[in-house]
Amino acid sequence: MNTQAIIGILLIVYAGLVVMLTLKKPESIWSMKKIQLFEKVLGVKGTEIFFYVIAAIAGAVGVYLMLK
């Protein structure tokens, strides 16, 4: 397994983790100042969408690196 494939797998795992945390919204993470700032600027739905987009990009890059 080459380095790109390993990075791809890590990005896919990261994307899954971001989606899971966005769906469950654990209080310890969702109360962090950075996420509260996102909620202030983007709203609650906007923050969720932002994290889903980040997860989709990370997942897509991960798949690309694995297939390359």
C-alpha positions as CSV (number, residue, x, y, z in Angstrom):
1,M,0.0,0.0,0.0
2,N,1.4,3.4,-1.0
3,T,1.3,6.6,0.9
4,Q,-1.5,8.1,-1.2
5,A,-3.8,5.2,-0.5
6,I,-3.1,5.5,3.3
7,I,-3.9,9.2,3.2
8,G,-7.0,8.5,1.2
9,I,-8.2,6.0,3.8
10,L,-7.5,8.5,6.6
11,L,-9.5,11.2,4.7
12,I,-12.5,8.8,4.2
13,V,-12.4,7.9,8.0
14,Y,-12.2,11.6,8.8
15,A,-15.2,12.4,6.6
16,G,-17.2,9.6,8.3
17,L,-16.2,11.0,11.7
18,V,-17.3,14.5,10.7
19,V,-20.7,13.3,9.5
20,M,-21.2,11.2,12.7
21,L,-20.3,14.1,14.9
22,T,-22.6,16.5,12.9
23,L,-25.5,14.1,13.2
24,K,-25.1,13.3,16.9
25,K,-24.0,16.8,18.0
26,P,-22.2,15.7,21.2
27,E,-22.3,18.5,23.8
28,S,-18.6,18.4,24.5
29,I,-17.7,19.1,20.9
30,W,-20.7,21.2,19.9
31,S,-20.1,23.7,22.7
32,M,-16.6,24.5,21.5
33,K,-16.0,28.2,20.9
34,K,-15.1,27.7,17.2
35,I,-18.4,25.8,16.5
36,Q,-20.3,28.4,18.5
37,L,-18.8,31.1,16.3
38,F,-19.8,29.1,13.2
39,E,-23.4,29.0,14.5
40,K,-23.3,32.7,15.2
41,V,-22.2,33.5,11.7
42,L,-23.9,30.7,9.6
43,G,-26.8,29.7,11.9
44,V,-27.4,26.1,13.1
45,K,-28.4,24.7,9.7
46,G,-25.6,26.6,8.0
47,T,-23.1,25.1,10.4
48,E,-24.4,21.6,9.7
49,I,-24.3,22.2,6.0
50,F,-20.7,23.5,6.3
51,F,-19.6,20.4,8.1
52,Y,-21.4,18.1,5.6
53,V,-19.6,19.9,2.7
54,I,-16.2,19.6,4.4
55,A,-16.9,15.9,4.9
56,A,-18.0,15.4,1.3
57,I,-14.8,17.2,0.1
58,A,-12.6,15.1,2.4
59,G,-14.3,11.9,1.3
60,A,-14.1,12.8,-2.4
61,V,-10.4,13.6,-2.1
62,G,-9.9,10.3,-0.2
63,V,-11.5,8.3,-2.9
64,Y,-9.6,10.1,-5.6
65,L,-6.3,9.3,-3.8
66,M,-7.2,5.7,-3.3
67,L,-8.1,5.3,-7.0
68,K,-5.1,7.2,-8.3
